[in-house]
Amino acid sequence: IMQKLGEASQAMPDTLNALVIEFGAKRHADNFAHAIAQIQPDRRRQIHLGSGNDVRDGWLNVDFQPWLAETYHPDRNLLIADLRRGLKLPPNSAEVVYSSHFFEHLSFAEAQVMVTDCCQFLKPGGRFRAMLPNFSELFDATTNNKTETLKEVIDTGFLDFLPAQHRVMGNWMARGIFEFGQHKHIWDTENLPLLLRDSGFTDIMVSEFDPDIDNSRPIRVRWSFFIDAIKA
């Protein structure tokens, strides 16, 4: 069986990868209630969505890593959850929810569910904070052929996966927008606040980099915008 699976993986790697993801998602969904029961309330006051490698002390780090065996990892306070389907934490139980370059990995419909869930599990007065790719500057640079901006991007190594002669505007735009097929939606300072308002958030504003909470990788800081909102 393993030999056949290996042969099939060579012929259909994307299909098999999708199956692994969906099987893992189902397994972790089945374990979710038990995992939440293991997490003490004081360990889920601050929620970090789409944490990836940025696992933070003092936060409940939530990420979709379906290949991991356990749904909850207490040593890192890491919860494995299929965030495409939202996050059903106990209502009015968290003080802040944060994400960095996460929401662009959700479709609009998935983001609607996630933002609604955030509003439900935050306490009144709780804070929503998001750091997202600033596509508007990408579009402006491409439309107006700002070669100095492209050079700045090239110097960061963002296009190092390409041969030097292909590190051009169009390929920067393709990498930025699609991120190798991982991005599903483009957010900006207009459409995300609208979604937040629909879900019950107030005091929504475009903000600046906050070193006390935001991902401090220079490339993220340079090419991001920031949104803050409060649950009414």
Disulfide bonds with the S-S distance in Angstrom:
none
